[in-house]
């Protein structure tokens, strides 16, 4: 194992994939919780996201990471992305 201070893009102090108002099932699997809510999303925002990503994928490039992140943030404004310019791949 290699323990180090988190200083690369995408790493978080902890991983949390649910919100306080969601219904969770921690009994179904031994090491995994399941969110049991009905999907609740903005269809127009999802369609705009899909169109934006499709347009990026068809563009000749090079693609900019910031453009991709921006599309994700328009769909998921609560997403916490902290750009540090370093990546886990460079540590391996």
Helices and strands as residue ranges (DSSP letters): E 24-25, E 34-35, H 43-58, H 65-75, G 88-91
